């Protein structure tokens, strides 16, 4: 895996912290590449959250264009909402010296990706991701920062 992004999970209402690791295949000439997600979330006290939401691994095939800086630059320049497979992306603007993009995956996962200005290839510096309709927790937001 050529592209690896490690994130620390900031404490939230129901969790103390945690980690998230995204790994992507390295052949950007392919239409799709593998993305591996590994996460471990430390839940506060006796919050009744199902185990699959606390720790796990997933593997997906994703469009390789999400790793290309020209894709993010094009989104930034157009300012229009763009669909990449099942995810809608839109450039929002600059916040605290970071370029901010909004994402919406079928109303189930929504959030913001924040990149260092003009350094889009290294992946987002921070992510704020809301997962909607989790049992017990309902809609829940995770705030992540690159480690």
C-alpha positions as CSV (number, residue, x, y, z in Angstrom):
1,X,0.0,0.0,0.0
2,X,1.6,3.3,-1.2
3,X,-0.7,5.9,0.4
4,X,-1.1,5.6,4.2
5,X,-3.0,8.2,6.2
6,X,-3.1,7.9,10.0
7,X,-5.5,9.8,12.1
8,X,-6.1,10.3,15.8
9,X,-9.7,10.6,17.0
10,X,-10.4,13.5,19.2
11,X,-12.6,12.8,22.3
12,X,-16.3,13.1,21.8
13,X,-19.6,12.8,23.7
14,X,-19.5,9.0,23.8
15,X,-15.8,8.2,23.1
16,X,-12.5,9.0,24.8
17,X,-10.4,8.8,21.5
18,X,-9.1,6.4,19.1
19,X,-7.3,5.8,15.8
20,X,-8.2,5.5,12.1
21,X,-5.8,4.3,9.4
22,X,-6.6,4.6,5.7
23,X,-4.4,2.7,3.2
24,X,-4.7,2.9,-0.5
25,X,-3.3,0.9,-3.4
26,X,-0.5,2.7,-5.3
27,X,-1.4,2.2,-9.0
28,X,-3.2,5.4,-9.8
29,X,-3.4,4.4,-13.5
30,X,-6.1,1.8,-12.6
31,X,-9.7,3.1,-12.6
32,X,-10.2,1.6,-9.1
33,X,-7.8,0.9,-6.2
34,X,-8.2,-0.8,-2.9
35,X,-8.8,1.2,0.3
36,X,-8.3,-0.4,3.7
37,X,-9.8,1.2,6.7
38,X,-8.7,0.1,10.2
39,X,-10.2,1.8,13.3
40,X,-10.1,1.4,17.1
41,X,-12.4,3.7,19.1
42,X,-12.2,3.9,22.9
43,X,-15.8,4.2,24.2
44,X,-16.6,6.1,27.5
45,X,-17.9,4.1,30.4
46,X,-20.6,1.6,29.8
47,X,-22.0,3.1,26.6
48,X,-23.9,0.2,24.9
49,X,-22.3,0.6,21.4
50,X,-22.1,-2.6,19.3
51,X,-18.6,-4.1,19.0
52,X,-18.5,-3.6,15.2
53,X,-18.6,0.2,15.8
54,X,-15.7,0.1,18.3
55,X,-13.0,-1.7,16.3
56,X,-12.8,-3.1,12.9
57,X,-11.4,-3.4,9.4
58,X,-13.0,-2.8,6.0
59,X,-11.8,-3.1,2.5
60,X,-13.4,-1.2,-0.5
61,X,-12.6,-0.5,-4.1
62,X,-12.6,3.2,-4.6
63,X,-12.0,5.4,-7.7
64,X,-8.3,6.2,-8.0
65,X,-9.1,9.8,-8.9
66,X,-9.7,10.6,-5.2
67,X,-6.0,10.3,-4.7
68,X,-5.0,12.6,-7.5
69,X,-4.3,16.3,-6.6
70,X,-5.7,17.4,-10.0
71,X,-9.1,16.0,-9.0
72,X,-9.2,18.1,-5.8
73,X,-7.8,21.2,-7.7
74,X,-10.6,20.8,-10.3
75,X,-13.2,20.6,-7.5
76,X,-11.7,23.6,-5.9
77,X,-11.7,25.7,-9.1
78,X,-15.2,24.7,-10.2
79,X,-16.9,25.3,-6.9
80,X,-19.7,22.9,-8.0
81,X,-20.9,19.7,-6.4
82,X,-19.4,16.7,-8.1
83,X,-20.3,13.1,-7.9
84,X,-17.5,10.5,-7.8
85,X,-19.3,7.2,-7.8
86,X,-21.7,7.3,-4.8
87,X,-20.1,10.3,-3.0
88,X,-20.9,14.0,-3.6
89,X,-18.0,16.4,-3.1
90,X,-18.0,20.2,-3.0
91,X,-15.3,22.8,-2.3
92,X,-16.5,25.0,0.5
93,X,-13.7,27.5,0.9
94,X,-10.8,28.3,3.3
95,X,-11.1,27.9,7.0
96,X,-8.1,28.4,9.4
97,X,-5.7,28.3,6.4
98,X,-7.1,24.9,5.3
99,X,-8.9,24.2,2.0
100,X,-12.3,22.7,3.1
101,X,-14.3,20.1,1.0
102,X,-17.7,18.7,1.9
103,X,-18.6,15.1,1.3
104,X,-22.0,13.3,1.3
105,X,-22.2,9.5,0.9
106,X,-25.9,8.7,0.4
107,X,-26.9,10.7,3.4
108,X,-25.4,8.0,5.6
109,X,-21.9,9.5,6.0
110,X,-21.4,13.3,5.7
111,X,-18.5,15.5,6.6
112,X,-15.7,17.8,5.9
113,X,-12.1,17.1,4.6
114,X,-9.6,19.8,5.4
115,X,-6.4,19.9,3.3
116,X,-3.3,22.0,3.8
117,X,-3.7,24.9,1.3
118,X,-2.3,23.9,-2.1
119,X,-1.0,20.5,-0.8
120,X,-3.9,18.3,-1.9
121,X,-1.9,15.2,-2.8
122,X,-0.9,14.4,0.8
123,X,-4.5,13.8,1.9
124,X,-6.6,15.7,4.4
125,X,-5.0,17.3,7.5
126,X,-8.3,16.9,9.4
127,X,-11.6,15.2,8.8
128,X,-15.0,15.7,10.5
129,X,-17.2,12.7,9.7
130,X,-20.9,12.3,10.7
131,X,-22.2,8.7,10.7
132,X,-26.0,8.8,10.7
133,X,-28.4,6.4,12.4
134,X,-26.0,4.4,14.5
135,X,-27.9,2.2,17.0
136,X,-28.1,3.8,20.4
137,X,-26.0,6.8,19.4
138,X,-28.1,8.0,16.6
139,X,-26.3,10.6,14.4
140,X,-22.7,10.8,15.6
141,X,-19.8,13.0,14.5
142,X,-16.1,11.9,14.7
143,X,-13.4,14.6,14.6
144,X,-10.0,13.3,13.3
145,X,-6.6,14.8,12.9
146,X,-3.6,13.4,11.1
147,X,-1.0,11.9,13.4
